[in-house]
């Protein structure tokens, strides 16, 4: 059985940053294409950005991807998602993915709440 040491969402993103920069230097066109795809996928349309980020957060839970969870939790919080909205999006993963989602989902909710608190603090400081 593997142990998981909790890393905050911000710590996860900081740790991944240098790795992404190094790979981005090796394949800049691929990252540029992925960036364009991401921009198009998350653009407001019939579904708003907040909802799309919550969908991506849920997919991160199902995939067990800590970087995805951190990235999309931060983006969902910045897009104005509430704790309850994040919890309900994560709740759907339990139905669709079962027991493993309860583990990654609990972590995702904690990470989301960290980013939501940071977003709230930033709004109060403005």
Secondary structure, DSSP 8 states (H G I E B T S, - for coil): --------HHHHHHHHHHHHHHHHHH-HHHHHHHHHHHHHHHS-SSS-HHHHHHHHHHHHHHHT-HHHHHHHHHHHHHTT--HHHHHHHHHHHHHHHTHHHHHHHHHHHHHHHHHHHHHHHHHHH-
